[in-house]
C-alpha cells in the first residue's frame, strides 16, 4: 500500500463557491483507493451525503 495526495476542484454547496480541496488517499495493490484525509468539513458538513466535489473521490 502507498499514499497519494491530490487537489480536487469543484463546487462547494456549503460555501456557495468553487473550492480546491487537498486530499490524501491510501492506494492498494489492486488499484483501489480510500480517501483518508481532506482539508474541508466533509463528513461533518450538512451537504456530505450529496457533495459532488467529494463523493466522486470517496469511493473511487
C-alpha distances in whole Angstrom, upper triangle without the diagonal:
4,7,10,14,16,20,22,25,28,30,30,33,33,34,36,34,32,29,26,23,20,17,13,10,7,6,5,6,9,10,10,9,11,13,13,16,19,22,25,26,24,24,27,29,32,30,27,28,29,27,27,25,22,22,21,18,17,16,16
4,7,10,13,17,19,23,25,28,28,31,31,32,34,32,29,26,23,20,17,14,11,8,6,5,7,8,12,10,11,9,11,12,12,14,17,20,23,24,23,23,26,28,31,29,26,27,28,26,26,23,21,21,20,17,17,17,15
4,7,10,14,16,20,22,25,25,28,28,28,30,29,26,23,19,16,13,10,7,5,5,6,9,11,14,12,12,9,9,10,9,11,13,16,19,21,20,21,23,25,28,27,23,25,26,23,23,20,18,19,18,14,14,15,14
4,7,10,13,16,19,22,23,26,26,26,28,26,23,20,16,14,11,8,6,5,7,7,11,13,15,12,12,9,10,10,10,11,12,15,17,20,19,20,23,24,27,25,22,24,24,21,21,18,16,17,16,13,14,15,13
4,7,10,13,17,20,20,23,23,23,25,23,20,16,13,11,7,6,5,6,9,10,14,17,18,15,15,11,11,10,10,9,10,12,15,18,17,19,21,22,25,23,21,23,23,20,19,16,14,16,15,12,13,15,14
4,6,10,13,16,17,21,21,21,22,20,16,13,10,8,6,5,6,8,11,12,16,18,19,16,15,12,12,10,12,11,10,11,14,17,15,18,21,20,23,21,19,21,21,17,16,13,12,14,13,10,12,15,13
4,7,10,13,14,18,18,18,19,16,13,10,6,6,5,6,9,11,15,16,19,22,22,19,18,15,15,12,14,12,10,10,12,15,14,18,20,19,22,20,18,20,19,16,15,11,11,14,13,11,13,16,15
4,7,10,11,15,16,16,16,14,10,8,5,5,7,7,11,12,16,17,20,23,23,19,18,15,15,12,14,12,10,11,11,14,13,16,18,17,19,17,15,17,16,12,11,7,8,11,10,9,11,14,13
4,7,9,13,14,13,13,11,7,6,4,6,9,11,14,16,19,20,24,26,26,22,21,19,18,15,17,16,12,12,12,15,14,17,19,17,19,16,16,18,16,12,10,7,9,12,11,11,14,17,16
4,7,10,12,11,11,8,5,6,7,8,12,13,17,18,22,22,26,28,28,24,22,20,19,17,19,17,14,14,12,14,13,17,18,16,17,14,14,16,13,10,8,5,9,11,11,12,14,17,16
4,6,9,9,7,6,4,6,9,10,14,15,19,21,24,25,28,31,30,27,25,23,21,19,21,19,15,15,12,14,13,16,17,14,15,12,13,14,12,9,7,6,10,12,12,14,16,19,19
4,6,6,6,6,6,6,9,10,14,15,19,20,24,25,28,32,31,28,25,23,21,18,19,17,14,13,10,10,10,13,14,10,11,9,10,13,11,7,8,7,9,12,13,14,15,18,19
4,6,5,7,9,10,13,13,17,18,22,23,26,28,31,34,33,30,28,25,23,20,22,20,16,15,12,12,11,14,13,10,9,7,10,12,9,8,9,9,11,13,15,17,17,20,21
4,6,8,10,10,13,13,17,18,21,23,26,29,32,35,34,32,29,26,24,20,21,19,16,14,10,9,10,12,11,7,8,7,10,12,11,9,12,11,13,15,17,18,18,21,23
4,5,8,8,12,13,16,18,22,24,27,30,33,36,36,33,30,27,25,22,22,20,16,14,11,11,12,15,14,10,11,10,13,16,14,12,13,12,14,17,19,19,20,23,24
4,7,9,13,14,18,20,24,26,29,31,34,37,37,33,31,28,27,23,24,22,19,17,14,14,14,17,16,13,13,11,14,16,14,12,13,12,15,17,18,20,21,24,25
4,6,10,12,16,18,22,24,28,29,33,36,35,32,30,27,26,22,24,21,17,16,13,14,15,18,18,15,16,14,15,18,16,13,13,11,14,17,18,19,20,24,24
4,7,10,14,16,20,22,25,27,30,33,32,29,27,25,24,20,22,20,16,14,13,15,15,18,19,16,17,15,16,18,16,12,11,9,13,15,16,16,18,22,21
4,6,10,12,16,19,22,24,27,30,30,27,25,22,21,17,19,16,12,11,9,12,12,16,17,14,16,14,15,17,16,12,12,9,11,14,15,15,16,20,20
4,7,10,13,16,20,21,25,28,28,24,23,20,19,16,17,14,11,9,9,13,13,16,18,16,18,16,16,19,17,13,13,9,11,14,14,13,15,19,18
4,6,10,13,16,18,22,25,25,22,20,17,16,12,13,10,7,6,7,10,10,14,15,14,17,15,14,17,16,12,12,9,9,12,13,11,13,16,16
4,7,10,14,16,20,23,24,20,19,15,14,11,11,8,6,6,8,12,12,15,16,16,20,18,16,19,19,15,15,12,11,14,14,12,13,16,16
4,7,10,13,16,19,20,17,15,12,10,7,8,6,4,7,9,12,11,13,16,16,19,18,15,18,18,15,15,11,9,12,12,9,10,13,13
4,7,10,13,16,18,15,14,10,9,6,6,5,6,9,12,14,13,15,17,18,22,20,17,20,20,17,18,15,12,14,14,10,10,13,13
4,6,10,13,14,11,10,6,5,5,5,7,9,13,15,17,15,16,19,20,23,21,18,19,20,18,18,15,12,13,13,9,9,10,10
4,6,10,12,10,8,5,5,7,7,9,12,16,18,19,17,18,21,23,25,24,20,22,23,21,21,19,15,16,16,12,11,11,11
4,7,8,6,6,4,7,9,10,13,15,19,21,22,20,21,24,25,28,26,23,23,24,22,22,20,17,17,16,12,12,12,10
4,5,5,5,6,8,12,13,16,19,22,24,25,23,23,26,28,30,28,25,25,26,25,24,22,20,19,18,15,14,13,12
4,5,7,9,12,15,16,19,22,26,28,29,26,26,30,31,33,32,28,28,29,28,27,25,23,22,21,18,18,16,14
4,6,9,12,15,17,20,23,26,28,29,26,26,30,31,33,31,27,27,27,26,25,24,22,21,19,17,17,14,12
4,6,10,13,16,18,20,24,25,27,24,24,28,29,31,28,25,25,25,24,22,21,19,18,16,14,14,12,10
4,7,10,13,16,18,21,23,24,21,21,25,25,27,25,22,21,22,21,20,19,16,15,14,11,11,9,7
4,7,9,12,14,18,19,20,17,18,21,22,25,23,19,19,20,19,18,17,14,13,12,9,9,7,6
4,6,9,12,15,17,17,14,14,18,19,22,20,16,17,18,17,17,15,12,12,12,8,7,6,7
4,6,8,12,13,14,11,12,15,16,19,17,14,15,16,14,15,13,9,10,11,7,5,7,8
4,7,11,12,13,11,11,14,16,19,19,15,17,18,16,18,15,12,13,14,11,9,11,12
4,7,9,11,10,11,13,15,18,17,14,17,18,16,17,14,11,13,15,11,10,13,14
4,6,8,8,10,12,13,16,15,13,16,17,13,15,12,9,12,14,11,10,14,15
4,7,8,11,12,12,16,15,14,17,18,14,16,13,11,14,16,14,14,17,18
4,6,9,9,9,12,12,11,14,15,12,13,11,10,13,15,14,13,17,18
4,6,5,5,9,10,8,12,13,11,14,12,10,13,16,15,14,17,19
4,5,5,9,8,6,9,10,8,11,10,7,9,12,12,10,14,16
4,6,8,9,6,8,11,10,13,12,10,10,14,13,11,14,17
4,7,8,7,10,13,12,15,15,12,14,17,17,14,17,20
4,5,5,9,10,9,13,12,11,13,16,16,15,18,20
4,6,8,9,9,13,14,13,13,17,18,16,19,22
4,6,6,6,9,10,10,10,14,15,14,17,19
4,6,5,9,9,8,8,11,12,11,13,16
4,6,9,11,10,8,11,13,11,13,16
4,6,9,9,7,10,12,12,13,15
4,5,6,6,8,10,10,13,14
4,6,6,6,9,10,12,13
4,6,7,8,10,12,13
4,5,5,6,9,10
4,5,5,7,9
4,6,7,7
4,6,5
4,6
4
